[in-house]
Amino acid sequence: MSSGARRPFELRDDLAKLPPYRAPQDDAPIRLNTNESPYPPPDKVMAEVAEGVRRLPLNRYPDRDAQGLRRALSERNEWPADGVWAANGSNEIIQTLMLAFGGAGRRALLFEPTYAMHSHIALVTGTGVVRRQIDEPWILDPTAVAAAVSESEPALTFVCSPNNPTGNAQPVEAVEAALSAGSGLVVVDEAYGEFGGVSALGLAGKHDRVVVVRSFSKSWRLAGVRLGYLLAHPWLVEAIQVARLPYHLSATTQLIGETVLRHAQAALAAVTEIVMERERLAKELARVPGIEVFPSDANFLLLRTPVEATPVWRRLAAAGVLVRDFSGVPGLERCLRVTVGTADQNATFVETLRSVLNAGEEA
């Protein structure tokens, strides 16, 4: 049956023209397009997980409240366990927040360019979206943030720090400004927080409307597990239970999360290597004629090409190197985003980029 066949029943009108979120997942020798860690979890984590899975009673439902995982996250972050909630990646955290506090008649305020799923999830949950474009170098000005909050009166304000896809951490003062200017939640997406920037968790201890969202996909090397969590005031964790699905976090996911937290030092050891590689890669890219590299506090770099970026992206892909094309996003014209890989992967990327740009000049 053709995928273009007429549907027997139509989507909601407000979703009919909304495209699915699809990051290219093509197989390639070097995949630097989805901000995964280039390093697998430590062997001792994998061995302990394998042994633990053999003992799991998989015929029974998992702990609905993931109490063991929440206690481990509480200890790791020095945060009350009843103010911790875990879910299937930071995206499910964001979706649950939107379901509970967004919806018809309520708005989410976004500062763009930023993570596309913030607006996508808002639209899917029927939440109105208010967008404020921020200009290069994409650093939030607290005064402008306060003005946007006062004007739009959002139920949720999103601050992504470090910001995806620009890479820069946002000042904590911008979060404070959003709190002072409105009465809604301020959600700080810190999916890349271990790689740089200052966490907003300190503010969460003073304000009961701050939600800090984190992920195991990047620094913890567990993108395939799909695990994220939030840190907030206990009232919020209790409130969102009405919107979460029962038994939403599998027993295997909880086991893996608890296991890797017991080996946090080993699991996070790669962060230092990735940050060092990020700085080396930035210097090498800056030596490529015509390439502009932007500062990053994350595990990726945004760069601007001297020519139209999409043909460059295609030629890189044809040569076996996948990066992400952001040139269609307002304010990011001619921009590509590259995940920091291993030293060898990064060197191949730079060499291939040079070759592609040189070939374009000769064409």
N, C-alpha and C positions, 0 to 999 in steps of 0.2 A: 504494500500500500504506500502511495506517495506521501511524503511528509507534508506536502503542500495541499493535501486533500482537505475539503471543507470539514470543519469540526461539527459533530452532531449536537454539541452544546457549547456555547461561547464563554470565554473568560469574562470576568467582571470588566465593565467598560473602562475603568481606570487602569486595568492591567493589559488591555488588548494590544497596546503599542509599546509596552515595556519589554525590552529585550532581556533574555536570561543573562545572568552573570556567567561569562565563560572566559576564563584565562586559558590561552592555548596550552595544551598538555601533550603536544606531539613528542614522540620519541626522537632524541637527538644525542649525539655523542657528548655535547656539553649543554646542560640545561641551566641557564642563569636567568630565568624569567619569572619565577614564582616565590622568590625569597625564602626558599627552604635552606636548611643547613646543608653544606656539602659533606658533612661528617655524620656517619650513623651513630646511634647510641653506643655507649661503652659496652664491651663484651660482657662485663659482669652484670650490667643491667639486663641485657638480653637473656643471659643464663638464668638469672633469678626470676625474670618474668616467665620464661618457659616452664620452670619448675612450679611457679605459683599457679599458672593456668591449669596445669595437670591436677591440681588439688581443688580447683573451683567447682562448686556444685552448680553447674550450668543449667541444670533442670529447674533451678529455683530463680525467682526474680532477684535482681541485685538490691543492695541497700538503697532504698528510695531516696534517702537523704545524703548518701555518700559520706557518712559521718567520719570514717577513718581518713578519707582523703581530705576532708575539710579540716580535721584536726591537724593533719600534717602540713597543710597550707597555712593554717593558723600559726603553727610553730615557726615555719619558714619565714613568714612575713611579720611575725610579732603582732598579730591582729586577732581580735576575738573570733573564735570559731563560728559563733552565730552571726557574724558579719561577713562570712565567706560563703560563696556559692560557686559550684563548678558545673560545667555544661560541655556540650559537644563543640568545642572550639569557641573562640571569642564571638563568632558570628551568632551562635545560639544565645549567648549572653545578651548580645545587642537586640536580637529578635524578641527575647523574653521581656527586656526592658521596654521595647516599643509596644508590645502587646499589652503590658500592664499599665504603662503610663502615657502611651501615645494613642493613636486611633482617631476616629472621626471627630472633627472639631478641635483637635490639638495639633501642635506644630513641633517640628524638630528643626533646630538651627544648625547649619553646617557652614564651615569656612572652607571654601574650595580654592584650589584643587586639594582633594583629600581622598581617603579610602572610599571607593565607589559603593561598597556594600552599605555604608551608612544611609545614603539616600535610597538605595534599592530596597533595603529592609523597611525603611520608613514608608515608601510607596506601597509595598506589598501589604503592610499592616494598616493601610488606610490613614496613615499619619501625614499631615501636610508638611511640605518641605520648604524651608526658607533658606535660600543660598546667599552667602556673601562671598564675593570674589576677593581674594587677597593677592596682592601683587608680589612679584619677585622682590626680595628673596624669601617670600612666603612666611614671614615671622609675624605672628599675631600681635597687634598693638592693643594693649589693655583698654585704652580709651575707645577705640573702634569696636572692640568686643562688647564693652558696656553699652555703647550706643545701639548696636545691633540687637542685643538682648532686650533693652528697654523698648525698642521700636516693635519688635516682633512678638514679645511675650511668649517665648517657647516653653513647652512642657519639658523638653530635653534639649540641651545644648551639647554638641559634640566637639571635643578638642582631641585631635590625634597627635600624640607626641611620644617618640619621633613620628613625624607626619609621613604618610605614604600617599603619593609617590615622591615627594620632594626630599625626604630624608632628614629634615631639620627638626630638632626638638623645639617645643614651644615654651615660652616663659611661664612659670607658675603664676606670675602676676596676671596673665590673661585668664586663667581659671578663677582666680580671686575676683577679677573684674566681673566675670559672668555671674558668679554667686551674689555679688553685691548688687548687681543691676536687676536681678529677676528673682522669681520664687520657684522656678523649675529645677529639675535635676541638671547637674553638669557631669557629663560622662566623659572621662578621660581615657582614651584608648591607648594603652601602653603596650601593645603587642610587640614592639621592638625596644622596650624600655631597658632591657639588660645591656644593650649595645651603646647607650649614651643618653644624655639628658638628665634632668632632675625629676624624680617622681612626684606626683601630686598626692601621694598617700599621706604626707604630713598634713595636708589640708583636710583630708577625710577625718582626721582625729578632732578637728575643730568645727567642721560643718557637716551636718547630717544629710546634705543633699549632694555630696560628692560620691561618684562611683568610679572606681579605678578598675579597668578591664585589662586582663593580661592573657597571654597565650603560651602554650607549651610547644607551639609549632616551630618557632624560630630558634631561640637560644637553647632550648632544652632538646632540640634535635628530634622532635616527635610529631612532625607534620602529619604522618600517616595515622596517628592515634586519634586526632581531633579532640583536643582537650584544652579548655580555657577556663578562666575563673574570674570572679569579681571580688573586690574588697570594698565594703561599704558599711554604713550604720546597720545594726541588726534589724531595725524597723523595715528597711528596704528589702532585705533578704526574706523576711516573713511576708511582706506584701506581694512579692512576685510569685509566691508559690501558687497563687490562683491561676497564673498563666503558664506554668510549666507543665509538661506532660509527665504522667506517672512513670517511674522507673526509666527516666530519660537517659541516664548515664549507665552504660553497661558495666557488668562486673569486671570484664577484662580491662576496660578503660580505667576504672577505679584502681584496679590492681597495678596497672602500669604506672599510673600517676603516683601512687604511694611508693612504688619501688624506686622510681627515678628520684623522688624527693629524698629517699634514704641515701642516695648516691649523688647528691646535688653537686658536690665539689668536682667529681669526675665528669658529670654530665655537662656542667657549665664551663669546663676547662677550655672548650673550643671557642668560647666567646672572645677570649684574649687573642687567640690566633686570627679569628675573623676580623677583629678590629685592626690588628696590625696589617692584615692583608688589605683591608679597606683603604688604609692610608697609603700603602704601596701602590695599589691599583689606581688610586686617585692621582698620584704623582706620575705614573706611567701614562695615564690617559691625558693628563695635561700636556704631555710631550707630543701628543698626536696633533699634527697641524689642523687647526680649525675646530678642535673639540674644546668645549667649555664644560668643566666639571663643577658641580655644586657641592658645597660642604654637606656631610652626612653624619648623623648620629645613629644610623641604623645599620643593617647588614646588606645594604644596597647603595648604589650611587645613581643619581640622575645626571644625565649628560645631554648637552645640546650639540647637534651635528651641524657642520657648515652648510649642508644641503638638506633637501627634504628627507625626513627621517624614515618614512615608510619604505622607500626603495632600499635604503641602507639595511633596515631590519630584514627585509626579504632576502637580500644577498647574504647577510650573516646566517640566516636560517638555512639557506641553500648550502652554505659551507659547513653546516653542522653545529652552529652556535645559536642557541635560542636566548634572546633577551626580550624585553617588553616594550612595545611601541606605545608611547603616550602622546604622540604628536597631534592627535585629534582632540585632546583635552584643552579647553580654553586656558591660555596662559602658558601652556607647555608645548607650543609649536616647535617642531624639529627636535623634540626630546625623546630619548630612549632611557629606560631604566635597566640597570644590570645588577643582578645579585652577586655579592661577593662569594666567589668559589674558592677552591684550593689554589695554591700558588701556580700550579701547572695550568689549571683551567683559566685563571685570570690572564696568564701570559699568552695562552692561545687566543683568548678573546681579543686582547690588544693587538696581537699580530694579525688576526683575521680582520679586525676593524681597519687597521692601516691598509691592508691589501684591498679591502672593499672600497675604501675612499680613494685610493690611488687608481683603482680600475675605473671608478666613476669619473675621475678627472681625465683619464685617457680616452674614455668613450666619446 
